[in-house]
Amino acid sequence: MTQTPSPPKTQRVFGHYEILSVLGKGGMAEVYRARVLSGSREGWTVALKRLLPALTADPESVSLFSREAQLSKQLHHPNIVTVLDAGELEGIYFIVMELVDGRDLGQILRRCKVRGIPLPLDFAVYLGKVLLEALAYAHAATGPQGEPLGIVHCDVSPSNLFISRVGEIKLGDFGVSRVLVDGKLQEGEVLGKPYYLSPESLLGQVSPEADLWAATVVLYELLTLERPFTGATPDEVFQAIRSRRYRPLRELRPDVPEALEDVVRRAFSERPEDRFTSAESFAQALAPHYDERVGTPLAIAAVVRGLFGASDEAPASTPPAAPTGTSRVE
């Protein structure tokens, strides 16, 4: 996200929150580091996300922002960013989230690539498994009356997976998530980053399978530091996805076991019915492929510190300020 100057002093207090600094600004919202001034969380440092004032008169933007708040507030899982508060104040819509003080996975993968250092296999598989466990929870989440929420994240990517300084792993940004009612997609425009869309998503058919496909793309990146489906334009990327044209894992990284390659191959199968039926079953398939004594939160934190250096001040990571559409390749 583009870094912007701190807000003027006159804007430093917003309701029960003191704005400390700007974390980022996107096309839809701005995100601040803030301190809670009163209530049970007094003194906490949080991430405050506000819809841009120019969009408060746009019903579609308000609906998208409000849906993110509504869905996220109902999700309580150790590997999903927690929403603490949400609402509207003085005509400004806002969401308050826990602050994940660390890096997002996209930053970590870019640093690995620049330094030519692949992630250890145990760490890569562990991160993939945690992502799938978070998705399994979201897909099965229920509302206050026990009704299925039918959530599909729709924007699973490295930039939406956050790693804290102590190795906590959190999936964030349900801003473009969709809800399935009776198996049908509600508010059907397909959003998300081009590289991570499934072949079915490109046809407008979105189900939890879309998140499993995206998680497979992330796992492939974790193991190889390369995206499986690439192109100079979105159309070229989409064509690569439709044809499932990607380099085998072991061609890029010979130390990947054949059995792990088989897991990824199955997840990228041409027919959806040949893939994993749920995030839970996918996570279980990954479990035998990492050593739980090696792939741990503390070890992940140590690797991140090694990549960025103890003196390299990490920005406080938080879900991006705006969802990314499919109009360009990022």
C-alpha positions as CSV (number, residue, x, y, z in Angstrom):
1,M,0.0,0.0,0.0
2,T,1.2,3.6,-0.7
3,Q,2.6,5.3,2.4
4,T,1.0,8.6,3.2
5,P,1.8,11.4,5.7
6,S,0.4,11.3,9.2
7,P,-3.0,13.0,9.5
8,P,-3.2,16.5,10.8
9,K,-3.3,17.1,14.5
10,T,-7.0,18.1,14.5
11,Q,-7.9,14.5,13.3
12,R,-5.9,12.6,15.9
13,V,-9.0,11.6,18.0
14,F,-11.7,9.5,16.3
15,G,-14.4,8.4,18.7
16,H,-12.7,6.2,21.3
17,Y,-9.5,6.0,19.4
18,E,-6.3,8.2,19.1
19,I,-4.8,8.0,15.7
20,L,-1.0,7.5,16.0
21,S,0.2,7.1,12.4
22,V,-0.8,6.0,8.9
23,L,-0.2,2.4,7.9
24,G,-1.5,2.7,4.4
25,K,-4.1,4.0,2.0
26,G,-5.8,2.3,-0.9
27,G,-8.5,3.1,-3.4
28,M,-11.2,2.3,-0.9
29,A,-10.0,2.9,2.6
30,E,-7.2,4.2,4.8
31,V,-5.7,2.3,7.7
32,Y,-4.1,3.8,10.8
33,R,-2.3,2.6,13.8
34,A,-4.4,3.8,16.7
35,R,-4.7,3.6,20.5
36,V,-7.9,2.7,22.4
37,L,-8.7,5.6,24.7
38,S,-11.4,4.1,26.9
39,G,-13.4,0.9,27.6
40,S,-12.2,-2.6,28.3
41,R,-9.4,-2.4,25.8
42,E,-8.1,1.0,27.0
43,G,-4.4,1.3,26.1
44,W,-4.4,-1.3,23.3
45,T,-2.8,-0.5,20.0
46,V,-5.0,-1.5,17.1
47,A,-5.5,-1.1,13.4
48,L,-8.3,1.4,12.5
49,K,-9.6,1.1,8.9
50,R,-11.8,3.8,7.6
51,L,-13.8,4.1,4.3
52,L,-12.6,7.0,2.3
53,P,-14.9,10.0,2.8
54,A,-15.4,10.4,-0.9
55,L,-17.0,6.9,-1.0
56,T,-19.5,7.3,1.8
57,A,-22.1,8.4,-0.7
58,D,-21.5,5.4,-2.9
59,P,-23.9,2.6,-1.8
60,E,-21.8,-0.2,-3.4
61,S,-18.6,0.9,-1.5
62,V,-20.5,1.2,1.7
63,S,-22.1,-2.2,1.2
64,L,-18.7,-3.8,0.5
65,F,-17.1,-2.2,3.5
66,S,-20.1,-3.0,5.8
67,R,-20.1,-6.7,4.7
68,E,-16.5,-7.0,5.5
69,A,-17.2,-5.8,9.0
70,Q,-20.3,-7.9,9.5
71,L,-18.6,-11.1,8.3
72,S,-15.3,-10.6,10.1
73,K,-16.9,-9.8,13.4
74,Q,-18.4,-13.3,13.4
75,L,-15.0,-15.1,12.9
76,H,-13.0,-16.0,16.0
77,H,-10.0,-18.2,15.2
78,P,-6.4,-17.9,16.2
79,N,-5.3,-17.7,12.6
80,I,-7.7,-15.1,11.4
81,V,-7.3,-11.3,12.1
82,T,-9.8,-10.4,14.9
83,V,-12.3,-7.5,14.3
84,L,-12.8,-5.7,17.6
85,D,-15.2,-3.0,16.6
86,A,-17.1,-1.6,13.6
87,G,-19.7,1.0,12.9
88,E,-20.2,4.5,11.6
89,L,-19.2,7.8,13.3
90,E,-19.8,11.3,12.1
91,G,-20.6,9.9,8.6
92,I,-17.4,7.8,8.5
93,Y,-17.6,4.0,8.3
94,F,-14.8,2.2,10.2
95,I,-13.5,-1.2,11.3
96,V,-11.1,-1.7,14.2
97,M,-8.9,-4.8,14.1
98,E,-6.1,-6.4,16.1
99,L,-2.8,-5.1,15.0
100,V,-0.5,-7.9,13.6
101,D,2.9,-6.4,14.3
102,G,5.1,-8.0,11.7
103,R,5.2,-8.7,7.9
104,D,2.8,-10.0,5.4
105,L,3.8,-13.2,3.5
106,G,4.2,-11.3,0.2
107,Q,7.0,-9.2,1.8
108,I,8.6,-12.3,3.1
109,L,8.6,-14.1,-0.2
110,R,9.9,-11.1,-2.0
111,R,12.8,-10.8,0.4
112,C,13.5,-14.5,0.1
113,K,13.6,-14.1,-3.7
114,V,15.9,-11.1,-3.6
115,R,18.3,-12.9,-1.3
116,G,18.0,-16.2,-3.2
117,I,17.0,-18.0,-0.1
118,P,14.2,-20.6,-0.3
119,L,12.0,-21.1,2.7
120,P,12.8,-24.4,4.5
121,L,10.4,-27.1,3.3
122,D,9.0,-27.6,6.9
123,F,8.2,-23.9,7.2
124,A,6.6,-23.6,3.8
125,V,4.3,-26.6,4.3
126,Y,3.5,-25.5,7.9
127,L,2.4,-22.1,6.6
128,G,0.3,-23.7,3.9
129,K,-1.3,-26.0,6.5
130,V,-2.2,-23.0,8.8
131,L,-3.7,-21.1,5.9
132,L,-5.9,-24.0,5.1
133,E,-7.0,-24.5,8.7
134,A,-8.0,-20.8,8.8
135,L,-10.0,-21.3,5.6
136,A,-11.6,-24.5,7.0
137,Y,-12.9,-22.6,9.9
138,A,-14.2,-19.7,7.8
139,H,-15.9,-22.0,5.4
140,A,-17.7,-23.8,8.2
141,A,-18.4,-20.7,10.3
142,T,-21.9,-20.3,11.7
143,G,-23.9,-17.2,12.8
144,P,-25.5,-16.4,16.2
145,Q,-28.4,-18.9,15.7
146,G,-26.1,-21.6,14.4
147,E,-26.9,-20.9,10.7
148,P,-24.1,-21.5,8.2
149,L,-22.5,-18.3,7.1
150,G,-21.4,-19.8,3.8
151,I,-18.2,-17.6,3.6
152,V,-15.8,-17.8,0.6
153,H,-12.8,-15.5,1.2
154,C,-12.2,-14.9,-2.6
155,D,-8.9,-13.0,-2.1
156,V,-6.5,-15.6,-0.6
157,S,-2.9,-14.4,-1.5
158,P,0.4,-13.9,0.3
159,S,-0.4,-10.2,0.9
160,N,-3.4,-11.2,3.0
161,L,-1.5,-13.6,5.3
162,F,0.3,-11.9,8.1
163,I,3.2,-13.1,10.3
164,S,3.8,-11.4,13.6
165,R,7.1,-10.8,15.3
166,V,6.4,-13.8,17.6
167,G,5.4,-16.1,14.7
168,E,1.6,-15.7,14.9
169,I,0.0,-16.4,11.5
170,K,-3.2,-14.6,10.6
171,L,-5.4,-14.5,7.5
172,G,-7.0,-11.1,7.0
173,D,-9.0,-9.0,4.6
174,F,-12.4,-10.5,4.0
175,G,-13.2,-7.3,2.1
176,V,-14.2,-9.1,-1.1
177,S,-15.5,-12.3,0.5
178,R,-18.7,-13.7,-0.8
179,V,-21.6,-15.5,0.9
180,L,-23.2,-18.6,-0.6
181,V,-27.0,-19.0,-0.1
182,D,-28.4,-22.4,-1.1
183,G,-25.1,-23.0,-2.9
184,K,-25.4,-19.9,-5.0
185,L,-23.1,-16.9,-5.0
186,Q,-24.5,-13.7,-3.7
187,E,-23.5,-10.3,-5.2
188,G,-21.7,-12.2,-7.9
189,E,-18.9,-10.0,-9.3
190,V,-15.7,-12.0,-9.0
191,L,-12.9,-10.1,-7.4
192,G,-9.4,-11.1,-6.3
193,K,-5.9,-11.0,-7.7
194,P,-5.5,-12.6,-11.2
195,Y,-2.8,-15.0,-10.3
196,Y,-4.9,-16.7,-7.6
197,L,-8.2,-17.2,-9.4
198,S,-9.4,-20.7,-10.1
199,P,-10.6,-21.8,-13.6
200,E,-14.1,-22.0,-12.2
201,S,-13.9,-18.5,-10.8
202,L,-13.0,-17.2,-14.2
203,L,-16.4,-18.6,-15.3
204,G,-18.1,-16.8,-12.4
205,Q,-18.6,-20.1,-10.5
206,V,-17.4,-19.3,-7.0
207,S,-17.5,-21.8,-4.1
208,P,-15.1,-22.7,-1.3
209,E,-13.1,-24.6,-3.9
210,A,-11.9,-21.1,-5.2
211,D,-10.1,-20.6,-1.9
212,L,-8.5,-24.0,-2.0
213,W,-7.2,-23.3,-5.5
214,A,-5.8,-20.0,-4.3
215,A,-4.2,-21.7,-1.3
216,T,-2.5,-24.1,-3.6
217,V,-1.1,-21.2,-5.6
218,V,0.2,-19.7,-2.3
219,L,1.7,-23.1,-1.3
220,Y,3.4,-23.4,-4.7
221,E,4.9,-19.9,-4.1
222,L,6.0,-20.9,-0.6
223,L,7.9,-23.9,-2.0
224,T,9.4,-22.3,-5.1
225,L,9.3,-18.5,-4.7
226,E,7.6,-18.4,-8.1
227,R,3.9,-18.1,-9.1
228,P,2.6,-21.1,-11.1
229,F,0.5,-19.2,-13.5
230,T,2.0,-16.1,-15.1
231,G,1.7,-13.7,-18.0
232,A,2.3,-10.1,-19.1
233,T,-1.4,-9.3,-19.0
234,P,-4.4,-10.6,-17.1
235,D,-5.6,-12.5,-20.2
236,E,-2.3,-14.3,-20.5
237,V,-2.5,-15.2,-16.8
238,F,-6.1,-16.4,-17.2
239,Q,-5.1,-18.6,-20.2
240,A,-2.3,-20.2,-18.2
241,I,-4.9,-20.9,-15.4
242,R,-7.4,-22.4,-17.8
243,S,-4.8,-24.7,-19.3
244,R,-3.2,-25.4,-15.9
245,R,0.1,-24.6,-17.5
246,Y,2.8,-24.6,-14.7
247,R,6.2,-26.0,-14.1
248,P,6.4,-29.0,-11.8
249,L,7.6,-28.3,-8.3
250,R,10.5,-30.6,-8.5
251,E,11.7,-29.0,-11.7
252,L,12.2,-25.7,-9.7
253,R,13.1,-27.3,-6.4
254,P,14.5,-30.9,-6.6
255,D,14.4,-31.4,-2.8
256,V,10.6,-31.4,-2.8
257,P,9.5,-35.0,-2.1
258,E,7.5,-36.7,-4.8
259,A,4.6,-37.3,-2.4
260,L,4.4,-33.5,-1.7
261,E,4.4,-32.9,-5.5
262,D,1.5,-35.3,-5.7
263,V,-0.5,-33.3,-3.2
264,V,0.0,-30.1,-5.2
265,R,-0.8,-31.9,-8.5
266,R,-4.0,-33.2,-7.0
267,A,-5.0,-29.7,-5.8
268,F,-4.5,-28.4,-9.4
269,S,-6.4,-31.2,-11.0
270,E,-8.4,-30.3,-14.1
271,R,-11.7,-31.6,-12.7
272,P,-12.8,-30.0,-9.4
273,E,-14.1,-33.4,-8.2
274,D,-10.6,-34.8,-8.4
275,R,-9.2,-32.1,-6.1
276,F,-9.5,-31.9,-2.3
277,T,-13.1,-31.7,-1.2
278,S,-12.4,-29.3,1.7
279,A,-9.8,-27.1,3.3
280,E,-9.7,-29.5,6.2
281,S,-8.9,-32.6,4.0
282,F,-6.2,-30.5,2.1
283,A,-4.6,-29.5,5.4
284,Q,-4.6,-33.1,6.6
285,A,-2.9,-34.2,3.4
286,L,-0.1,-31.7,4.1
287,A,0.4,-32.7,7.7
288,P,2.8,-35.7,7.0
289,H,5.1,-33.4,4.9
290,Y,6.5,-31.2,7.7
291,D,8.2,-31.9,11.0
292,E,6.1,-30.2,13.7
293,R,9.2,-29.9,15.8
294,V,10.7,-27.7,13.1
295,G,7.7,-25.9,11.6
296,T,6.7,-23.9,14.6
297,P,5.6,-20.2,15.2
298,L,8.9,-19.4,17.1
299,A,10.9,-20.9,14.2
300,I,8.9,-18.9,11.7
301,A,9.6,-15.7,13.7
302,A,13.3,-16.5,13.8
303,V,13.4,-17.0,10.0
304,V,11.6,-13.6,9.5
305,R,14.0,-11.9,11.8
306,G,16.9,-13.4,9.9
307,L,15.5,-12.2,6.6
308,F,14.8,-8.7,7.6
309,G,17.4,-8.2,10.4
310,A,16.7,-7.2,14.0
311,S,17.4,-3.6,13.3
312,D,15.1,-3.5,10.3
313,E,12.0,-2.0,11.8
314,A,9.0,-4.0,10.6
315,P,5.8,-2.1,9.7
316,A,2.8,-3.1,11.6
317,S,1.0,-5.4,9.2
318,T,-2.7,-5.1,8.8
319,P,-5.2,-6.2,6.1
320,P,-4.8,-4.1,3.0
321,A,-6.9,-0.9,2.6
322,A,-8.7,-2.0,-0.5
323,P,-9.5,-5.1,-2.4
324,T,-7.8,-5.8,-5.7
325,G,-9.8,-6.4,-8.8
326,T,-8.8,-8.3,-11.9
327,S,-8.2,-5.3,-14.1
328,R,-4.4,-5.5,-13.9
329,V,-1.6,-7.8,-13.0
330,E,0.1,-6.9,-9.7
